Amino acid sequence: MPDMAGKTIAEKIFSAHSGVDAHAGDIVIANIDFAMSQDGTSALAIDAIANMGATGVFDPSKVAMVMDHSCPSPLEGVSAIHAKMREFGKRTGVRIYDWGCGVCHQLVPESGRITAGDLVVGCDSHTCTYGALNVFSTGVGSSDGAAAMVTGKLWFRVPETIKVVYTGKLPAGVYAKDMILALAARIGVDGATYKALEFHGDTIESLSVDARMTISNMAIEVGAKAGLMCCDQKTLDWFAAHDGGRVPAPVCPDQDAVYAQEIVIDVTQLTPRVAKPHAVGNGATIDEVAGTPIAQGYIGTCTNGRLEDFAIAAGILEGRHIAPGCRLVVAPASKDIFLAAMEAGYIQTFVKAGACVVTPGCGPCVGTHNGVPSNGENVISTANRNFKGRMGNSNAFIYLASPATVAASVLEGAIADPRKYLCEQ
């Protein structure tokens, strides 16, 4: 690629953090602004740090470990991991988010420790969520995460970028989750392998930051390393509301940036979408799957456990009750969201509708506890993955959908079109 070629967001962030004129395909050693791990990966990271002979991390204010996958602890072995994390935090000064704080991918942005233009790594594949905030954030293995925590640096191959442009006004009953499920169905689960996605268009600009996070969160589900968006006034307002003392350094692509591919999606043609078992790319329109029996619903996760998601679901569930024989689990993405949802009355609505509201965290999504389905049961979930065994039972079947579609479906005990309930409001 010629040196004078315009750059993508990814190329600009890697150039700024490596001190070299970085282009797609280059190998760089880059400075890290923040590193994170969770209770499924922290024990390995702590061991790797010890094996390096290190006694601490490069900057305790730029590292965090989060207990979110198994909280409160369901097993003796998990309790031992949590104890190990707490001891590491006391010894090194690294912040440890304990039981009930929430999901790492909500807590890290909420903390104010990351901002636009940053380079962030996390020992969890959905670290790409922060791309909605104009951060190049990506998941790494525990050993690489440990190296970043100790040195403040990590090597990367600068990815090529696919430009995804969403245009038009979203129809009623269609949400950010439907937008990203439509992309997954179009390009498949490996359609962006080791590439960055850049999301653009007037539809993206119209979305809240909560909704944008839903889209960036699932970039990994099509193989992407990151799911990047530009920093606009909504982003800056979000940072101001979660002020950690960091000054945003927004990064936009050059007009002549070179992309590996460009995809345009007209959202005015979208209807509610569902990903059928056992792949995120196994997409269907609501009409194709309506009536499929559902035993359990789940609203939460790092994809759709935010306040806006709860507002949408509560609007459908208000004054109604879930179908006999059907279950609904709700998990806020963080303690702050839990408190805000209580203040807004959403939690009361869920409980009155027959839902089980659980500790902020990941539990039901990853299948460690809190809602493992039975053999042969169909589950409709706002999570980001539906492969076999994802919720703890390889003999269950997981359908992915928006909070609105999940809420409508548990009311009927079968996959249902949320638009009918929106018309009744």
N, C-alpha and C positions, 0 to 999 in steps of 0.2 A: 504494500500500500504506500503511495507517495506521501512524503512528509507533509505536504501542503493540503492533503485531504482533510475535510471536516471531520469532527469527532463526535461520537455518540456520548451519552452520559457516562457509560461504563468506561470508555477510553479516557475521558476527562478526569474522572475520579481516580483511576489508576495512575494517570500521569501525575496528578497532584500529590498522590500518596507515595509514589516511588521515586519522584525526582527525575524521571526520564520521559521522553516523548513516546508514550505508550500507545500502541495500536493493537487491534485484534490479532491474536496469535502470538503476541510477544509474551515472554516469561519475565515477570518482574518480582522484585522483593519490595513489598509495600508496608508502610506503617499502618497499624491498626488503631482505630479510635475507640473500639469497645469489643470485648469478648465475653461470651456467655456460655453457660452449660446448664443442663437441667438434671433432675435426679435419675434419669435413665442413662446419663452420660458422664455425670460429674465424678463418680468414683473412678472411672477409667482415666479421666483427665487428671485427677489428683495423683493417682499412681504414676502416670506418665511424667508429671512434674517432679515427683520424687526420684524417678529413674533418671531424670536429666541432672540430678544433683542440685536442683534449685530448692531454695527454702521459702521463696515467696514469688510474687508476680511483679511485672514491670511497673504497674501503677494500680493499687487497689481500687481507686475510684473509677477505673476503666474496666473492671472485671466484676461479674456477678454470677452467682449460682442460685438456681431456683428449684424449689421443691414443688412440682406441679403435676407430674404424671401419676403419682401414687400418694395422694394426700386426702385425708389422714392415712397414715401407713396401714395397708391391709395385711402385711406379712412381716415376720421377724427379720428376714433378710433386707427388706426395704428399710425397716427401722435402723438397721445397722448402717446403711448407706446414708440415711439422713443424719445420723450421729456423726458420721465421717465428714459430711459437708459442714455441719455446725462447728466441728473442731477445726477444720481448715479455715473457716471464716474467722474464728477467734485468733488463730495463729498468724494469719496473713493480713487481716483487715479487709478482706474481700466481703462485699455485702452478700448475705445469705437471705433469700426470701423463703420464709418458713411456711408451714401449713396455713392454708387459707388466704394467702396473698393473691394467688391467681396464676394464670398462664404466663410463661416467660415472654411470649411475643406480645402480650399486652403490657406487662410490667416494665419491660425495658423502655419502650417509648414513653410510657407514663412517667418514668423516673426523671425525664429531662436530661438523661446522660448521653443521648444521641441527638444529632440534628442534621439538617440538610447538608449534603456534600460529604458526609462521613463514609468511612469504610468499616464495616462491622462483620464479625464472624460469630457464629454460634454453633455449639455442638447439638444442633437440631435442624432437620432439613427445612422447616418452615420459617427459619430466620429471614427468608426472602420477604416476609411480611413488611419489613421496614422500608422496602422500596417505594411504598406508597408515600413515604415522607421524604423522598429524594435522597435516600441512603442506599449505597451499594451494600447490601447485606446478604450473606450467603451461609449456608450450612456447611460445616466441615466435620471431619471425624474427631474423636476425642484426643488423639495424639497431636493432630495439627492444631486443635483448639488449645491444648496445653502449651505447645510451642509459642502460639500467639500470646497466651497469658504471661508467659515467662519473659519473652523477648520484646513484645510489642510489635512484632513484625511477622509476616508470613509470605510465602511465595504463591504466585497466582499465574495462570495463563489467562491473559486478557481475552474475554469471550467476544465472539461476534454478536451482533444484536439484530433481533427481529423487531420491526416496528409494527405495532398493532394499533389501528385507528378505529375507535368506536364512534359512530356518528348517529345523530338523531336523538329524539326524546324517547325515554323509556315508556312503553305502554303501561297502563295500570296493571299491577300484579306481577310485573317483571322487575327484577332487582339485580344488584351487582353479582350475586351468586349465579344467576341465570346467564349473565354475560360471560363469566369465566368458564362455566360448564359448556356454553356454546363453542367457545374457542377450543376447549379440550376435545370436544366431539369432532371439530373440524380438522385439527392437526394431529390428534392422537397423543398418547402419553409420552412419546419420544420425539414429538415434533419440534422441540426446541432444545434438544439435549446439548448441554454445555454451551448454551447461548444465553445472552441476556434478553429479556423482553423489555421493550419500552412501550408504555401505554399512552396513547394520545387521543385527541378528538374532543368535540364539544360534549359528548356524553360523559367522558371522564371528568371534564371540568365542572359538570353539573352535580357530580356526586359529592357526598360528604366524605370526610377523611375516614370515618368508620367504614363506609362502603368501599372506598378505594383500598383499604387494608384487606378486605375480603378478596379482591382481585389479585393483589400482589402476593397474598398468602399462598395462592394456589399456582403460582408460576412454576414451582417445583413439580407440580403434577403433570406438566407437559415436558419435563426434563430440564427446565431453565435453571440457571445459576442465580438469577435475580429477576425481579419484576419491578422495573423502575418507572416512576412518574416524575413529572416536573414539579417544582415548588411554586405554588401560587399563593394568593392571599389566604385561602382556606388553610393551607399548610402552615403558613406563618402564624395565623391565629391559633392553630392547634399547638404549635410550639410555645406561644405566649401563655397559653392556658396550662402548659406543663413545663414551666420555666425551671430549668436546672442550671442556668447561668451560661449555657452554651450559646454562641452566636451563629445563626444559620448561615451557610455559605452555599446558596442555591446553585445548582448545576443544570444547565439546559443543553441539549444537543445543538451542534452547528446546523445551519440550514442545509449545508452540503454534506452532512454526515453520511457515511457509507453504511448501508444496512445489508444484511444477508438476505432479507426478504421483507416484504411489506404486505400486511394483511388488513383489509378493511371490512368491518362488520357494521351493517346498518341495523341498529337495535330496534328500529320501528317495526321490523319484521319478526322480532323475537316474541315467543310465548314462554310461559314458565317451562323450565327445563328440569330434567331429572337424569342423573347418572345411574345406570342400572348395574347390578352386580356383574362381574367383580372387577371393574376397571372404571376409572374416572372418565376415560374417553368413550365409554359405552353409553353414549348419550341418547336421549329420547325427548320428544315433546311431551307435554302433560297429557295430551289426547292419546298418545300411544301407550301410556302406562296407567291411566286413570282406572280406578276400580281394583287395582292390585291390593289384596288384603295386607294390612299392616298390624303387627302386634305391638310395636313400640316406636316411639318417636324420640328424637333427641335434639334439643336446641341449646347450642353452646359452642365451645371450642375456640381456638385461635382464629378460626375463619368467621364464625357468626355468633360470638358470645358477647357482643357489645350492646350498648344501650339502645342504639337505633334498631338493632335486630330484635331486642325485647319489645320495643315499642310496636314494631310491625306485628309480631306474633301475638302480643297482648291485645292489639286491636281486633284480631280475629277471634281470640278466645274469650274476650269480655262477654260475660253473661251466658256463656255456653259451657258445656261439660264434655270431656273426652268420651269417646264411644266405649260402651261396656266391653270389657276384655282387652282394652287397649291401654298402654302405659305411655307416660310422657316424662322424660327426665330433662331438667333444665339446669345448666351450669354456667354461672356468670364467668366472664373471662378474667375478672379481677375483683378484689374486695371493694374498690372504689365504684365499679360498675354495679356490684351487688347493692351497695348502699344507695346509689342513685336510683336503681330500679325499685328499691323499696320505697324511697321517697316519692317516686312517680306513681306508685301503686301497681306496677307491673308484677311484682312478686306475689302480691295478694291475688291478682287476677289469675296467675298460674296455679296457685294453690287451690283457689276456689274451683278452677276448671278440672282439678284432679291430678295436677302435675306433682312430681317429686323434685323439689329444688335441693341441689347438692352443693357441696363446698366448691368455691371457685377453683378451677383447675382443669386438668385434662382427662381425669379418670375414665368416664364412659367412652371417650373417643378412642383411646388406645387399648381399652379392654382390660385394664389392670384391676378394676373393681367398679362399683357404682353403675350397674346396669348391663351386665353381660347377658346377651340374649340366649334363648334356648335353641335346641336343634330345630332346624327347619323354619325358624321364625324370620319374617321380613321386618327390617327396621328402616325407617326413613329418618335421615340425619342431616344436620347442617354442617357436618364435619367435612374434611377435605379428602378423605380416602375411604375406599369401600372394597379393598381387596380382601380375600378370604382371611378370616381370623382377626381382622382389624379391631373389632370390638370385643375380642376375647373368645369367640366361638367360630371355628372354621366351617361349621355346619349351618351358620346363619347367613342371611342375605341382606346386604346393606344397599339402600338407595340414597343418593345424595340430592339435596334440594335446598331451596331458600327457606328461611324461617317462616315465611308466609305459607309456602306449600306444606311444610311440616305441620304447622298449626292446623291448616285445613284438613290434612290427612288424618290426624289423630282424632279430630271431631267425628270423622266418618268411619274410622277403622279401616280405611283403604286410601290409597293415593288419590288425592282430590285436587281439583283446580281451585286455587285461592281466589280467583277473580270473582267467583260467585259470592263470596263472603264480603269482598270489598264493595260490591254493588249494594249490599244490604246495609252498609254502615251509613 
